[in-house]
Each structure stands twice: as C-alpha cells, then as structure tokens.
Amino acid sequence: MMATNKEKGFATLTITLVLVSLLVAVSVFIGKVLVSDKRITLNEIEYRVALAAAEKGIADAMAILKVDPAVSSASGTLATSAATATYQVSIIQDSPIPNAWQLESAATLAGGGGTTVSVQVVRRSILNPANAGPAAPLLIGGASTGISGNMTVVANPNGGGPGVPVSVWSGKDIAGGGSMQTCQLGDYNGSGCTDTLSTKSGGTVTLDSDVVDNDADFPTDLLSYVFGFGDDEWEKLEAMATAIVSSCSSIVSPGFYIVEGAGDCDIDDITSSTDEPVIALVKDANIVANGGNQFYGLLFSYDSDPISAPGYTLKLNGNAKIFGAITTNHGGDNLNGTFDAVYDQGVICNLSYCDGNTSGGSGSPFVKLMIIPGSWKDW
C-alpha cells in the first residue's frame, strides 16, 4: 500500500523533530562544557594570582627581615587585570631552630578564596660562617708560593686560636726572592714594622710560627674555605653577589662583587673604607695597584683553571695597602710588588657579620637570607 502524503509528512516531521532535539541536546552539552571549562580556567587564573601574591608576600618579608630582623609581620596587595589578591605574612623568629624564621604568607582573593605559602629561612653571612673570615691577611694557594717584591704583613692576632698570630698561610713552602716582614698590629707604624715576627730578605729567611707554610691542612678549595661554596658551586656564589661586574670601576658601594671579563682590576678604581668595605672576587684577570692605593675588605684573585696558562698576577706596587685580607688560589709566584697586607679586625668583622657590629647588622650587604632546603610549601 502506498503511503499517503499525510503519512510522509508526519514521518518527515518526526525525523526533523528528532534531529532538532539532538542538536539542542548537543548544543546544551557543549555550552555546559564551555561554561565548565571557562570556570576551570578562571579558577586556575585566580589560583595563580593568589599563589603569586603569596609568593610576593614571602619575598617582601625576606626583604624586610634583611633590614629589620625583629619584624613580625608584613602585608600588601597584588593587583592584575585578571584578579586582585591581598597577602598577610606572619614571621616567627627562632623557628624551627635558633636564628631562623618561619614565614607563612596567606593570600586572599577579592572575590573569596586564596592560598598559603610557607617557608623557613636563615640568616647567613657572605663569608663562610664556619670560619668567620680568613685566618690570615695573606692566604696563598696553588702549586707554588714563591713570593717576590717587598711586603709587610700584619698578622691576624688570633688566626691560629686565641692569642696565636698568623700572618701568612700556605700549603707550600714560602720561597722566592724579595723581602717580607711580619708583625703584630701594635708594631705596625703605617709604613713598616717596628718589631718583627718573621723576616725574609733575599736568601736570609727567619720565619716564626706566624708564617704557617707547607701546611697539610691548608684548604684545597679556597672558594669553599672563604665562602662555603666551592669551585663546582659557582652559581651559588653568583646568587649571593651584590652584583656581577666586568670592571672594578663599577664597585662604588660596599658589598660582595664578582668581577668577570676584566683585563686588569685596578684597586684604585674600587671605592671602599673601613666602615664600607668590599669583597672583590676577581675571576680570571690581573689585579694591579700603583701610587699608594688603598683597599678595605677581602681581595680574592681567582683563577678558574690554575694549572693551564695564562697565569694571572697580583702586582701591588707603589706602597699599596690592603686592610683586610688577600687570597689567591693560583700561587705566590704571581704575587709581587711593594705593599702592606694589614689584618684589620674591624673590616673583617663587617664582612663576617660580627654580633654587635652596627655595620654588619641591619641591612648589611654581607648578610643573606637563605631558604632552608625542603622547607618550601605551597599546597
């Protein structure tokens, strides 16, 4: 029997309604998916803003702690085009250990919700806390320690322990031409020693116990001894640096500077004083001084490959004076000139953050706040 037009029309209408219903259902489903996806994306954006605000709170708290170790809280706002969040940081001193801080930064979004970041930090001096500064005003590493030129070295009065002076410390024998005299600070008149501990003049050598040479306990890695981070941890040294510069003329304020890419580092270009000393780690470059130049702080001549040429030199001429300490990891054969190396306890105290020393206290460029490994928590 042939279907009538009415029956054909009804079938067509039914199929059309079914298709339309399916399209509506699919559209509704896609709409819900898009709305859900948008909501998830918005939540993710808001979470990231909250997390960024909480992390900013940690950074701000660490900066404030650097200036004021007694601070107990910090707060602020982070505003973005996507969301705005406020943060409140609690700072608990001597937690979880003495001389450490527990920081907890809680961030809250303007529309509700938020997150928390917590971390533990400790205060650390740039110089290795285990040593609290070099044991002697002249530390000479490397394969040889032939010293030429004329020098006066004023001892660290407690370099070998309380009341045990140390002027020069080396893992090799002190040899070479030129002259050297060492003395206590009270016997130093600004141009020489009125009473000596040790002397060396040409082939005549009279070394007292203040010259500690051929020492089996001399550190094999002077970077690690001085800073607590060795040759294989250069990135950690860079992280502690006040700045990484290519010329010593860029050092115009107190701090820890790594000098890389310099042809010569002239210490006359460095601005320093007793109250505002400098740590200058001069990498793969010569160090020179002329005409009565003075430097206050720690001068470290570092050869990243001391075995291979070229050999970098320290030519400290013209009665230059170093108040603090000189360290070289590439041998005394390259150390020459006419200069004084004077161990200045006030300068070293500033560099090593001595307790009760105002220059080494709040805001000192020689103190860093460091995160205790494994303490960061943002979940």
C-alpha positions in Angstrom: 0.0 0.0 0.0 1.4 3.4 -0.9 2.0 5.8 1.9 -0.2 8.9 1.7 1.2 12.4 1.7 -0.1 12.9 5.2 1.9 9.9 6.4 5.1 11.0 4.6 4.7 14.5 6.1 4.3 13.0 9.6 7.5 10.9 9.2 9.4 13.9 7.9 8.3 16.0 10.8 9.2 13.3 13.3 12.7 12.9 11.9 13.1 16.7 11.9 12.0 17.0 15.5 14.4 14.2 16.5 17.3 15.9 14.7 16.4 19.3 16.2 16.2 17.7 19.7 19.6 16.1 19.1 21.1 19.4 18.0 19.6 21.1 21.0 20.9 18.5 23.4 24.4 18.6 21.8 24.4 22.4 22.0 23.3 22.4 25.6 26.0 19.8 26.4 28.7 21.9 24.5 27.5 25.0 26.3 27.8 23.3 29.7 31.3 22.1 28.8 32.4 25.5 27.7 31.0 27.1 30.8 32.7 24.5 32.9 36.0 24.9 31.1 35.7 28.7 31.4 35.1 28.3 35.1 38.0 25.9 35.5 40.3 28.4 33.5 39.1 31.3 35.7 39.7 29.3 38.8 43.2 28.4 37.6 43.9 32.1 36.8 42.7 33.2 40.2 44.7 30.5 41.9 47.8 31.6 40.1 47.2 35.2 41.1 46.7 34.1 44.7 49.9 32.0 44.6 51.8 34.9 43.0 50.5 37.1 45.8 51.5 34.7 48.5 55.0 34.3 47.0 55.3 38.1 46.7 54.5 38.2 50.4 57.4 35.8 51.1 59.8 37.9 49.0 58.6 41.1 50.7 59.0 39.5 54.2 62.5 38.4 53.4 63.4 41.9 52.2 62.0 43.4 55.3 63.8 40.9 57.5 67.1 41.9 55.9 66.6 45.4 57.3 64.7 44.6 60.5 65.3 41.1 61.9 62.7 41.9 64.7 59.8 42.4 62.3 56.8 40.0 63.0 54.5 40.6 60.0 54.2 42.0 56.5 51.2 42.7 54.2 50.4 44.0 50.8 48.3 43.7 47.6 48.9 42.3 44.2 46.6 43.7 41.5 46.3 42.2 38.0 43.9 42.5 35.1 42.5 39.1 36.0 42.2 39.4 39.8 43.3 41.2 42.9 44.7 39.5 46.0 45.9 40.7 49.3 48.5 38.9 51.4 49.3 38.7 55.1 52.7 37.3 56.2 53.4 36.0 59.8 57.0 36.0 60.8 58.0 33.7 63.7 61.6 34.2 65.0 63.8 31.3 66.1 61.5 28.7 64.4 62.2 25.9 63.8 65.7 26.5 65.0 67.6 29.4 66.6 68.5 32.2 64.3 65.9 31.1 61.8 62.4 32.4 60.8 59.2 30.6 59.9 57.4 32.7 57.2 53.7 32.0 56.3 52.1 34.1 53.6 48.3 33.8 53.3 46.8 35.3 50.1 43.1 36.1 49.8 41.3 37.0 46.5 38.9 39.9 46.4 36.0 37.6 45.5 36.9 35.0 48.1 39.3 32.0 48.1 43.1 32.0 48.2 46.2 30.0 49.1 49.0 29.9 51.6 52.8 29.6 51.1 55.2 28.8 54.0 59.0 28.6 54.1 61.8 28.7 56.6 64.8 31.0 56.2 68.1 31.5 57.9 70.5 34.4 58.0 73.9 33.7 56.6 77.0 35.9 56.1 78.7 36.0 52.7 81.8 34.7 54.3 81.8 31.0 55.4 80.1 31.0 58.8 82.4 28.1 59.9 85.4 30.3 59.5 84.1 33.9 60.2 86.7 35.3 57.9 90.2 34.3 56.7 92.7 33.1 59.3 95.5 35.3 57.9 95.8 38.5 55.9 97.6 36.6 53.2 96.3 33.2 52.0 98.3 31.6 49.2 97.0 28.5 47.3 98.3 26.9 44.2 101.3 24.7 43.3 104.0 27.1 44.5 104.4 30.1 46.8 107.5 31.9 45.6 106.9 35.5 46.8 108.8 38.3 45.1 108.8 42.0 45.8 108.7 43.7 49.2 105.9 43.3 51.5 104.8 44.0 55.1 102.2 41.7 56.6 100.4 42.5 59.8 99.1 39.3 61.5 95.7 38.2 62.5 96.3 38.1 66.3 94.0 35.1 66.7 94.4 33.3 63.4 95.7 30.1 65.0 93.5 30.3 68.0 93.2 32.8 70.9 96.5 34.7 71.1 98.1 32.8 68.3 99.1 35.2 65.4 99.1 34.1 61.8 100.5 36.3 59.0 100.8 34.1 56.0 99.1 30.7 55.5 100.0 28.4 52.6 100.0 24.7 51.7 103.5 25.0 50.2 106.9 26.3 51.4 107.5 30.1 51.3 110.3 30.7 48.9 111.5 33.1 46.2 113.3 36.4 46.2 112.4 39.8 47.5 111.7 40.7 51.1 109.0 40.2 53.7 108.4 41.3 57.3 105.6 40.4 59.5 104.5 41.8 62.8 101.6 42.4 65.2 99.2 45.3 64.7 100.7 47.2 67.6 104.1 47.1 66.0 102.9 48.5 62.7 103.5 52.2 62.2 101.8 52.6 58.8 104.9 52.1 56.7 106.6 49.1 58.3 107.2 47.1 61.4 109.0 48.5 64.5 109.3 44.9 65.8 109.0 41.9 63.6 107.7 38.3 64.0 109.2 36.9 60.8 111.5 38.3 58.1 112.7 37.2 54.6 115.3 39.1 52.7 116.9 37.5 49.7 118.4 34.2 50.8 118.1 35.0 54.5 114.8 33.7 55.9 113.8 33.8 59.6 110.2 32.6 59.8 108.4 32.4 63.1 105.3 30.4 63.8 103.1 33.2 62.4 104.0 32.1 58.9 102.2 28.8 58.5 103.6 27.2 55.3 103.7 23.7 53.9 100.6 23.0 55.9 98.9 19.7 55.2 95.6 21.2 56.5 95.6 24.1 54.0 92.3 24.0 52.2 92.4 22.5 48.7 89.4 24.7 47.7 89.9 28.2 48.8 86.5 29.3 47.5 84.8 26.8 49.8 87.0 27.8 52.7 86.3 31.5 52.3 82.6 31.5 51.1 81.3 28.0 51.9 80.7 27.2 48.3 83.3 25.5 46.1 84.6 25.6 42.6 81.7 23.5 41.4 79.1 25.7 43.0 79.8 28.9 41.2 76.1 29.6 40.6 75.5 29.8 44.4 78.3 32.4 44.7 76.6 34.4 41.9 73.3 34.2 43.8 74.9 35.7 46.8 76.7 38.5 45.0 75.6 42.1 45.3 76.5 42.4 41.6 78.5 40.8 38.8 80.6 43.4 37.1 83.1 43.5 34.2 85.2 46.3 35.7 86.5 47.1 39.1 85.5 50.8 38.5 81.8 49.6 38.8 82.4 48.9 42.6 81.3 52.1 44.2 79.5 50.9 47.3 80.0 48.2 50.0 79.0 44.6 49.0 80.2 41.4 47.5 81.2 41.8 43.9 82.2 39.2 41.3 84.5 40.7 38.7 84.4 38.8 35.4 85.7 39.7 32.0 88.1 42.4 33.2 91.5 42.9 31.6 93.1 44.4 34.8 91.4 45.2 38.0 93.0 48.3 39.4 92.1 48.5 43.1 92.3 52.3 42.9 89.1 52.1 40.9 87.3 50.5 43.9 85.5 52.7 46.4 86.0 51.2 49.9 86.6 52.2 53.5 86.8 50.7 57.0 83.1 51.2 57.6 82.1 50.4 54.0 84.4 47.5 52.9 84.2 45.4 49.8 84.6 41.7 48.9 86.0 41.6 45.4 86.2 38.1 43.8 88.3 38.8 40.7 87.9 35.9 38.3 90.5 35.3 35.5 92.0 38.7 35.5 95.1 40.5 36.7 95.0 42.7 39.8 97.1 45.9 39.9 97.8 48.7 42.3 100.0 51.8 42.0 100.8 55.0 43.8 99.7 54.3 47.4 96.3 52.8 46.5 94.3 51.5 49.5 91.7 48.8 49.6 89.5 47.8 52.5 88.0 44.4 52.5 88.8 41.0 51.0 90.6 40.8 47.7 90.4 37.3 46.2 92.3 36.6 43.0 90.6 33.5 41.5 92.0 31.5 38.5 89.3 29.1 37.3 92.0 26.9 35.7 95.2 27.5 37.7 97.0 24.6 36.0 96.8 26.0 32.5 98.1 29.3 31.0 97.6 32.2 31.2 98.8 32.8 34.8 97.1 35.8 36.3 99.1 38.2 38.5 98.8 40.4 41.5 101.1 43.4 41.0 100.6 45.6 44.1 103.1 48.4 43.6 103.7 51.9 45.0 103.3 51.0 48.7 99.7 49.9 48.2 97.9 48.9 51.3 95.3 46.2 51.7 93.3 46.4 55.0 91.6 43.1 55.5 92.9 40.1 53.6 94.4 38.9 50.3 93.6 35.5 49.0 94.9 33.8 45.8 94.3 30.2 44.6 97.0 30.2 42.0 100.3 30.5 43.8 102.6 33.2 45.2 104.9 33.2 42.1 102.5 35.7 40.6 102.2 37.9 43.8 104.7 40.7 43.7 105.2 44.4 44.3 105.7 46.7 47.3 102.7 46.6 49.5 101.3 46.2 53.0 98.7 43.5 53.9 97.1 44.5 57.2 94.7 42.3 59.0 92.0 44.8 60.1 89.6 43.2 62.6 87.0 45.9 62.1 86.9 45.3 58.4 86.7 41.6 58.8 84.0 42.0 61.4 81.9 44.0 59.0 82.4 41.3 56.3 81.6 38.4 58.5 78.6 40.0 60.4 80.1 40.1 63.9 77.5 40.3 66.7 77.1 43.8 68.0 78.8 45.3 64.9 76.5 48.0 63.5 77.9 48.0 60.1 77.3 44.2 59.9 73.8 44.4 61.3 70.5 45.5 59.8 70.7 46.0 56.0 74.3 44.7 55.8 75.2 43.8 52.2 77.3 41.0 53.6 74.3 39.1 55.1 71.9 37.0 53.0 68.7 35.3 53.9 68.7 31.8 52.5 65.8 29.3 52.3 66.2 26.1 54.2 66.2 23.3 51.6 62.9 21.3 51.6 61.0 23.9 53.7 59.1 25.5 50.9 55.4 24.5 50.9 52.7 25.9 48.6 50.0 23.3 48.9 
